[in-house]
Amino acid sequence: MTLPIEELGQLIIRKRGARGIRAAAAEAEVSPATLSRVENGNLPDLATFAKICRWLDVDPARFLGVEKDTGVVASERAVAHFRKKATVSKETATSLGALILSAQRARHARAQLERGE
């Protein structure tokens, strides 16, 4: 099941509970300001996203809509990092991510054909 990225802030609020932002941020290994921004709906950078997902015990793939086993060798995996900027909309970043994943799957399928699999 895919989770909308907007739910990340709600999951942080639930996990943090009555604890202060500083204590929760220390557990998540991010700054209090960063955790607060994400809690309020800002999209984190990739490293922060990974730390928060680890702290929440949530698979990041649930937010990204990525299939668990794509069969792609880790060393051949395409990686993209989008920083939130006013010039890049959320829809654009999502579309670019989908394009990269589609190209990655096509590359993997072609490699399988070339190997005769």
Secondary structure, DSSP 8 states (H G I E B T S, - for coil): ----TTHHHHHHHHHHTTS-HHHHHHHHTS-HHHHHHHHTT----HHHHHHHHHHHT--THHHHT--S-----GGG---------TTS-HHHHHHHHHHHHHHHHHHHHHHHHHHT-
